[in-house]
Amino acid sequence: MNAPIHQQTQGLPLRFFLVVPFIVQISLAVGLTGWLSIRNGQQAVNDVASQLRDEVTSRIDSEVRYSLETAMTINQLTVDSMRREALSLQDVQEVEGVYWDHLIAFDFISGLGLGLPSGDMIGIFRRVKEGQESYFIEYANDSTGGYWLSQQVNLQKQVLNSTNTGNRIDARERPWYRAAVAAGQPVWTEIYPSISRSADKSLAINASRPIYDANNNFVGVASVIFNLAHISQFLDRLELSPSGETFILERTGELVGSSDGTDPFTLEAGRLMAVDSPNLLIQASATHLQQYFGDLQQIQQPQQLEFWIEGQRQFLQVTPLSLAEGINWLIVVAVPEADFMAQINANTRNTIILCLLALAIASIVSLITSRWISHPISRLSQATGAIAQGQLNQTVETQGIQELEVLARSFNQMAKQLQDVFSELEARVERRTAELKEAKDAADTANQAKSEFLANMSHELRTPLNGILGYAQILLREPGFDAKQKDGLSIIQQCGAHLLTLINDILDLAKIEARKLELFPHDFNFQAFLNGIVNICRIKAEQKEIVFDYQVLNKLPAAIQADEKRLRQVLINLLSNAIKFTDTGGRVTFKVGAVVDSSKTTVVESPPSWVCLRFQVEDTGVGMSPDWIEKIFTPFEQVGEKHRMVEGTGLGLAISQQIVEMMGSAIQVESVLGEGSQFWVEINVPQSTDWVESQAHATQNISGYEGKTQRLLVVDDRWENRSVLVNLLEPLGFEMVEASQGQEGIERAIASRPDLVITDLAMPVMNGFEMVRQLRSLPQFQDLPIIASSASVFNCDRQQSQEAGCTDFLPKPIQSEELLAQLRQYLNLSWTYQPGSEPAIAPQAVPTPPQNTWIVPPAKELLALYTAIRIGDIRAVEQEARRIQQLHPDYGNFSGKILQLAQEMNEQAILKLVKPYVEAEKS
């Protein structure tokens, strides 16, 4: 319902009601008059422009068609004369006698020629230089030894000079000869630059006709050279409009001729495309035709179009011009609307000026009247505005209007009261401001202290963790350890990784509180990303004897653009929580799919190149009560049974929720106490088409690399950090050079010329930043890959390392996968692997069959498998699993599970799976 009139006009000045009604009436009259004038003028222009385009197109079609048909007719007349007079085609004088009159009579003919099957050729030509014509009789036959002889003659055909060009000519190789022979009938050749036949560059086209004797035997080809400059000259002479242009182009878009005098070709660039014409109107017209029709071959009938150039309307007509002998051109006429609108616009302007003059007079009268009434009110309004800005010492004096005098006195009283009130308020505000400043300074000091503490704590903890995790990775690569020892090393590595996760969680929480947590999207292989997460969580589930079910609900994109690290952090946290709160024998289901019906989602509908992905984690665990659900996203808050709270810090879900919110979504949860929980999140991400797939190989199985020995320089002031890198990389065939600080690193780099440098940032004497800057200043190290490796993982350190000249960043503790991936990337390496441990094919995204669907072979068939796994012979385990697979199709699921665990080097899981069946048989 519309608001009342008095509400719609609130806040408008009095002068508005006194002035606007008069101005609106005149404005409507001016606008309507101008609009009608322009409308009528445009309709008249449309009619005139349409008639003019039709007339000009018709004249162009008639003239061009006449000229082209005349050239063909000349060719026919020439051939008829030769037949009728039984001329000898080898006789130059007889042939040029027939050609001469045609050359003199028609100025659009540049030459006429005759080619014989023997290769002999005769021609007469007209050449134009600076407006002066000269004539030539040229031929090549037995009398010239096959060389091209050129004789310049006058109009009486008297030879002025004769030149042997030294060029051999064979008529059979000429395009016009070959075109006529191939067609077997009169034909037009393709357009070509006529540079050799004219002193002024131009385009030409040949009308060629085969000649047959009385017995229908082929005896030669007659050709007429049609100078296309004639067409451009005719177009230039046409009276169109002051700015209008006409042009003819081929279906390929190349110009045949135009009215603007532009050369249709250049010696440097060749034929000129209409879309490249220096004339703006021709260029824009050709571009519009290309865009409108897509292909000029589609134009089969006359078309009248309109388009715009810089806000100005242009009239356009295109008409096909076709001849049976091979001509298939387009006639284009383009006329700016402005050429017709000049007088109409002038009349319209005069009308509008008169109306505006009346409007101005009415406005002046209304303004004078309104000023007399509104001036006292305006003074009152200004004083009110000054009070609103804090200038309270305002008084207003008005005379002449009784109502305004009463209003002024009331205003002055109010201003006095406001001065008293605001004086008290200012005193209170000053006291409160001082208190808030003190509180803010205290909070800033506390936040700064907390940030410094977290940075120092992270650095100090990451340094020893680098040694722990580094040597755990090194020892896990050693083949001499038994299963128990490898389990111990795995526990060390897992504990170190868990501690690193806690450190990262606390740093992430600090970044979230400081609003410094950022996302760094990039393209990555989505299927490999999911397989990696599934492999990690499946192992955790199997260790707890939980069924882990991975389901792909529909087709997923091959690659997406997102922050891979943060998305992995969220999904692993949700899956780990599900496994943690599910007891032995339960089930955890991980579902991934693309949301098809966007109306059922909680996120905005995706753009065409985006996809909405739904990640859902279901478990049959302990579940949660409604009051627990409200607390799970609170930092350091853990719910549920006390014995489960010891696993974790209570930060995972809080951080995950913040990350998902930065991605534009939210984690949703449903749970029933004692039955299980369901977490899901829907995220819009762009699909990627430019990603480069990389294969993630198991680094523990890498034994070396192909090619020459690569020399690496490690610069770090801590010997244990250097020792981790040296012991990790030397066994793979790298030559390692060490330095304990930046100055020594520069000296070692100059002496050893390494292929890659790995450097710490915080070092005595000279830090890593300065060392990298000095190395980059030396010519031999400007392209050297330099990787910064630091226990300080804040974004500012990464950015400073990049600004100093580092190629990449490797956080400590160093993970062998990241290290080897960067070495492979920057040194362009191809890894070699231990025998029998080539990279396995990534697991498929299908659910793992539950154990109760396995059919197990008899115990006697399992003895060899059981013996192999007890001694840790993985290769023998794989061979036995394949043998069992061949025994019967029913054993497929069981043997497939054994092969999967063998590829994951999970000896304990295989032993745990096989042992009950073997021991049951023994008992």
PyMOL commands that set and color helices and strands:
alter all, ss='L'
color gray80, all
select helices_A, chain A and resi 5-8+14-84+92-105+142-144+171-173+175-183+229-237+274-276+280-293+296-298+338-388+402-476+483-513+526-543+564-580+598-600+626-629+642-644+652-662+699-701+719-732+742-752+768-776+779-781+795-804+816-827+851-853+859-870+874-887+889-903+907-922
alter helices_A, ss='H'
color red, helices_A
select strands_A, chain A and resi 109-115+121-129+132-140+147-153+159-168+187-188+192-193+203-212+218-227+245-250+255-258+265-266+270-271+303-309+312-323+327-336+522-525+547-552+559-562+587-594+610-619+668-672+676-686+702-705+711-715+735-739+756-759+786-790+808-811+831-833
alter strands_A, ss='S'
color yellow, strands_A
deselect
rebuild
show_as cartoon
